[in-house]
C-alpha cells in the first residue's frame, strides 16, 4: 500500500506570469491528508480554488481554474511538478492571478523541493481508477486523448505541428521514467511567427527568451530578428542551423514533446489525484487535456 505524501516545509517562488506579465509571490505549503491541491488567493481575502477539472474556466495557451469568482491561471506546471514528484496534498498561496512562469519548466520547483524529500502521511493514496475508456477527439485539429483502465500508470504523447524543425516527436512517462530528471526540466516553446500575434492579442506579456524555446519555422529577415531582439531587450539573437533561436540550448533533442508531456501530466492532475490508467495523446493541448479530465471526473 502506498500512503499519501505532503511537503516537508514551505517553498516560496516569485516572478512574472507568462501571459499577464504580472508579478506574483507564490508559496507551496504542506497540507493535511485528503486535502488534494488547493490554491489560495491571498490578495482576494484568502479565496480558495480547488485544482479540479470542473473548475476549469479557460484553456487559451494555459489552464485557468476559477471558483466563486476567483481565478488562478497557468497552473499546469506546478500541478505537473507536484504530481511527478508524488505529492498528494499541498496548499498553494499566491498573491496574484497567474502562477510565475519561472524558467518555463517545472525545474525550479524540482530544484527546491526534490532534495528535501517528503512527509509520508497516514492515509492511503487515493488513485483515480476508471472502469471504462475515456476518449476525447477534436477532429478539426486531429487531436486525441484516450484514457484506458490499467494496473499502473503510463503516458504516451505524440507531437506533430507539421514543422520541419520539430518533426514528429514522442515522449513517455511511466514508472521507469524519472520525472524530475527527464520530464519536469523541459521548457515551454513557441513558434517565432506566433509571437507578434500573441503579443497583439494580450498573451505572453511576461514571455522572454529566458523562459521559452523559440522555433523558427520559416525564413526570417534580419529586420525581424532585430525586432525580436529589441522586444526582449537581448542583443545579437540569431537563428541556429537547427532552426531554433540562439537564446538557449536544448536539454533534450525532443524537449518540446517532453514539455507537452509535462503539460499533460499537470492538466490531468485535475482529475483529482493520481491516475492509474494508460494515457495516449496526439496533438494534445490544454483544451482537450482538461476536457478529458472532466470526462474522468464525470465517470467517477
C-alpha positions as CSV (number, residue, x, y, z in Angstrom):
1,X,0.0,0.0,0.0
2,X,1.2,3.5,-0.9
3,X,0.5,6.3,1.5
4,X,-0.2,9.9,0.8
5,X,2.6,12.5,0.9
6,X,3.0,16.1,1.5
7,X,5.9,18.6,1.6
8,X,8.4,18.8,4.5
9,X,8.2,22.6,4.6
10,X,7.0,25.7,2.7
11,X,8.7,26.7,-0.5
12,X,8.4,30.2,-2.0
13,X,8.7,31.3,-5.6
14,X,8.3,34.7,-7.3
15,X,8.3,36.0,-10.8
16,X,6.1,37.3,-13.6
17,X,3.2,35.4,-15.2
18,X,3.8,34.3,-18.8
19,X,0.6,35.8,-20.2
20,X,-0.4,38.6,-17.9
21,X,3.2,39.8,-17.2
22,X,2.0,40.4,-13.6
23,X,4.5,39.7,-10.8
24,X,3.4,37.2,-8.2
25,X,4.7,35.7,-5.0
26,X,3.7,32.0,-4.5
27,X,4.3,29.7,-1.6
28,X,3.7,25.9,-1.8
29,X,2.8,24.6,1.7
30,X,2.3,21.2,3.3
31,X,-1.3,20.2,3.8
32,X,-3.2,17.5,5.8
33,X,-4.3,14.2,4.4
34,X,-7.1,14.2,1.8
35,X,-6.6,17.9,1.0
36,X,-5.6,17.4,-2.5
37,X,-4.2,20.5,-4.2
38,X,-5.8,23.8,-3.4
39,X,-4.9,27.3,-4.5
40,X,-5.4,30.2,-2.1
41,X,-5.5,33.8,-3.5
42,X,-4.1,35.8,-0.6
43,X,-4.9,39.0,-2.4
44,X,-8.6,38.1,-2.6
45,X,-9.4,37.6,1.1
46,X,-7.8,34.1,1.0
47,X,-10.3,32.9,-1.5
48,X,-9.7,29.2,-2.4
49,X,-9.8,27.5,-5.8
50,X,-9.6,23.7,-5.8
51,X,-7.5,22.1,-8.5
52,X,-10.3,20.1,-10.1
53,X,-11.5,19.7,-13.7
54,X,-14.9,21.2,-13.0
55,X,-13.3,24.5,-12.1
56,X,-11.5,24.9,-15.4
57,X,-12.6,28.2,-16.9
58,X,-10.1,28.9,-19.7
59,X,-7.6,26.9,-21.8
60,X,-6.2,29.6,-24.1
61,X,-2.5,28.9,-24.2
62,X,-2.6,27.7,-20.5
63,X,-5.0,26.3,-18.0
64,X,-7.1,28.6,-15.7
65,X,-9.3,27.4,-12.9
66,X,-12.0,29.5,-11.2
67,X,-14.2,29.2,-8.1
68,X,-16.6,31.7,-6.6
69,X,-15.5,34.4,-8.9
70,X,-11.8,34.0,-8.2
71,X,-9.3,32.6,-10.7
72,X,-5.7,31.2,-10.9
73,X,-4.1,30.8,-14.3
74,X,-1.2,28.9,-15.8
75,X,-1.4,26.2,-13.1
76,X,-0.2,23.3,-15.2
77,X,3.5,23.4,-14.4
78,X,3.1,23.4,-10.6
79,X,0.4,20.7,-10.8
80,X,2.7,18.7,-13.0
81,X,5.7,19.1,-10.7
82,X,3.7,18.0,-7.6
83,X,2.3,15.0,-9.5
84,X,5.6,14.0,-10.9
85,X,7.3,14.2,-7.5
86,X,4.5,12.3,-5.8
87,X,2.8,15.0,-3.7
88,X,-0.8,14.2,-2.8
89,X,-1.6,17.2,-0.7
90,X,-0.5,20.9,-0.9
91,X,-1.9,24.3,-0.4
92,X,-0.5,26.9,-2.9
93,X,-0.8,30.5,-1.7
94,X,-0.5,33.2,-4.4
95,X,-1.0,36.9,-4.3
96,X,-2.0,37.5,-8.0
97,X,-3.9,35.8,-10.7
98,X,-1.1,34.0,-12.6
99,X,1.5,31.4,-11.4
100,X,5.0,32.7,-12.2
101,X,6.4,31.1,-15.4
102,X,10.0,31.0,-13.9
103,X,12.2,29.2,-16.5
104,X,9.3,27.8,-18.5
105,X,9.5,24.3,-17.0
106,X,8.9,22.7,-13.6
107,X,12.7,22.6,-12.8
108,X,12.7,25.4,-10.2
109,X,10.1,23.5,-8.2
110,X,12.1,20.3,-8.5
111,X,15.3,22.0,-7.6
112,X,13.7,23.5,-4.4
113,X,11.7,20.5,-3.2
114,X,13.1,17.2,-4.5
115,X,16.3,17.1,-2.4
116,X,14.4,17.6,0.9
117,X,12.1,14.6,0.3
118,X,8.6,14.3,1.5
119,X,6.5,13.6,4.6
120,X,4.6,10.3,4.5
121,X,1.1,10.6,5.8
122,X,-1.2,8.1,7.5
123,X,-3.9,7.8,4.9
124,X,-3.5,5.5,1.8
125,X,-3.1,7.2,-1.6
126,X,-6.4,7.6,-3.5
127,X,-5.7,6.5,-7.0
128,X,-8.0,7.6,-9.8
129,X,-9.2,4.4,-11.4
130,X,-11.7,4.2,-14.3
131,X,-13.8,1.3,-15.4
132,X,-14.4,2.4,-19.0
133,X,-12.2,4.0,-21.5
134,X,-12.4,7.8,-21.9
135,X,-11.7,9.2,-25.3
136,X,-11.9,12.8,-26.4
137,X,-11.3,13.7,-30.1
138,X,-11.0,17.1,-31.8
139,X,-11.4,16.1,-35.5
140,X,-10.7,19.7,-36.6
141,X,-7.1,19.7,-35.5
142,X,-6.6,15.9,-35.3
143,X,-6.0,15.8,-31.6
144,X,-7.0,12.9,-29.3
145,X,-6.6,12.0,-25.6
146,X,-7.5,8.4,-24.7
147,X,-7.5,7.2,-21.1
148,X,-7.9,3.4,-20.6
149,X,-8.1,1.3,-17.4
150,X,-4.7,-0.1,-16.4
151,X,-3.0,-1.7,-13.4
152,X,-0.3,1.0,-13.4
153,X,0.1,4.4,-15.0
154,X,1.6,5.1,-18.4
155,X,1.5,8.2,-20.5
156,X,2.5,8.4,-24.2
157,X,2.3,11.6,-26.2
158,X,2.9,12.3,-29.9
159,X,3.6,15.9,-31.0
160,X,3.1,16.9,-34.6
161,X,2.9,20.6,-35.6
162,X,3.7,19.9,-39.3
163,X,7.0,21.5,-38.5
164,X,10.2,20.8,-40.4
165,X,12.2,21.9,-37.3
166,X,10.4,19.8,-34.8
167,X,9.4,16.9,-37.0
168,X,7.2,14.3,-35.2
169,X,8.2,13.9,-31.6
170,X,7.2,11.4,-28.9
171,X,7.6,11.3,-25.1
172,X,6.6,8.8,-22.5
173,X,6.1,8.8,-18.7
174,X,5.8,5.6,-16.7
175,X,7.3,4.1,-13.5
176,X,10.7,3.6,-15.3
177,X,11.0,7.3,-16.2
178,X,12.3,9.7,-13.5
179,X,10.0,12.7,-13.9
180,X,12.4,15.1,-12.0
181,X,15.2,14.4,-14.5
182,X,13.5,13.6,-17.7
183,X,10.2,15.4,-17.9
184,X,10.0,18.2,-15.3
185,X,13.1,20.1,-16.6
186,X,11.7,20.6,-20.1
187,X,10.7,24.1,-21.1
188,X,7.8,25.6,-22.9
189,X,8.1,26.6,-26.6
190,X,6.7,28.9,-29.1
191,X,7.0,29.4,-32.9
192,X,8.7,32.6,-33.9
193,X,5.9,33.6,-36.3
194,X,3.3,33.3,-33.5
195,X,5.0,35.7,-31.1
196,X,3.8,39.0,-32.6
197,X,0.2,37.7,-32.9
198,X,0.3,36.6,-29.3
199,X,1.5,39.9,-28.0
200,X,-1.1,41.7,-30.1
201,X,-3.8,39.5,-28.5
202,X,-2.8,40.2,-24.9
203,X,-0.9,37.0,-24.4
204,X,2.8,36.2,-23.5
205,X,3.2,39.7,-21.9
206,X,5.6,38.0,-19.5
207,X,7.4,35.9,-22.1
208,X,11.0,36.3,-22.9
209,X,13.9,34.2,-24.2
210,X,14.8,33.1,-20.7
211,X,11.6,31.0,-20.3
212,X,10.8,29.7,-23.8
213,X,12.3,27.7,-26.6
214,X,11.7,29.7,-29.8
215,X,11.3,27.7,-33.0
216,X,12.0,29.5,-36.3
217,X,9.9,27.5,-38.8
218,X,10.1,29.7,-41.9
219,X,12.7,32.0,-43.4
220,X,13.0,35.2,-41.4
221,X,14.7,38.5,-42.2
222,X,17.4,40.3,-40.3
223,X,14.9,43.0,-39.6
224,X,12.5,40.5,-38.0
225,X,15.3,39.2,-35.8
226,X,16.3,42.7,-34.8
227,X,12.8,43.5,-33.9
228,X,12.7,40.4,-31.7
229,X,16.0,41.3,-30.1
230,X,14.6,44.8,-29.3
231,X,11.3,43.3,-28.0
232,X,13.2,41.1,-25.5
233,X,16.0,43.6,-24.9
234,X,18.6,41.0,-25.8
235,X,21.2,41.9,-28.5
236,X,22.7,39.6,-31.1
237,X,19.9,37.0,-31.3
238,X,20.4,34.7,-34.3
239,X,18.8,31.6,-35.8
240,X,20.8,28.4,-35.3
241,X,21.3,25.9,-38.1
242,X,18.8,23.5,-36.4
243,X,16.1,26.1,-36.6
244,X,16.0,27.3,-33.0
245,X,16.6,30.8,-31.8
246,X,20.0,31.2,-30.2
247,X,18.7,32.1,-26.8
248,X,19.3,28.7,-25.2
249,X,20.5,25.1,-25.7
250,X,18.0,22.2,-25.7
251,X,18.1,19.9,-22.7
252,X,16.9,17.0,-24.9
253,X,16.5,16.6,-28.6
254,X,12.8,16.1,-28.1
255,X,12.5,18.7,-25.3
256,X,9.3,20.1,-26.9
257,X,7.4,16.8,-26.8
258,X,8.6,16.3,-23.2
259,X,7.2,19.7,-22.3
260,X,3.9,18.7,-23.8
261,X,4.1,15.6,-21.6
262,X,4.7,17.9,-18.6
263,X,1.6,19.9,-19.5
264,X,-0.5,16.7,-20.0
265,X,0.5,15.5,-16.5
266,X,-0.4,18.8,-14.9
267,X,-3.7,19.1,-16.7
268,X,-4.7,15.5,-15.9
269,X,-4.0,16.1,-12.2
270,X,-7.3,18.0,-12.4
271,X,-8.9,14.5,-12.3
272,X,-8.4,14.9,-8.5
273,X,-5.4,12.7,-7.9
274,X,-3.0,10.2,-9.4
275,X,-4.4,8.5,-12.5
276,X,-3.9,4.7,-12.6
277,X,-4.5,4.4,-16.3
278,X,-3.0,4.2,-19.7
279,X,-3.0,7.6,-21.3
280,X,-2.4,8.1,-25.0
281,X,-2.4,11.6,-26.6
282,X,-1.8,13.0,-30.0
283,X,-1.6,16.8,-30.8
284,X,-2.8,17.4,-27.3
285,X,-3.3,20.8,-25.7
286,X,-4.8,22.3,-22.6
287,X,-8.4,22.3,-24.0
288,X,-8.5,18.6,-24.9
289,X,-6.5,17.6,-21.8
290,X,-8.9,19.3,-19.4
291,X,-11.9,18.0,-21.3
292,X,-10.6,14.5,-20.8
293,X,-10.1,15.3,-17.1
294,X,-13.7,16.4,-16.9
295,X,-14.8,13.2,-18.5
296,X,-12.9,11.1,-16.0
297,X,-14.4,13.2,-13.2
298,X,-17.9,12.6,-14.6
299,X,-17.3,8.8,-14.8
300,X,-16.2,8.8,-11.1
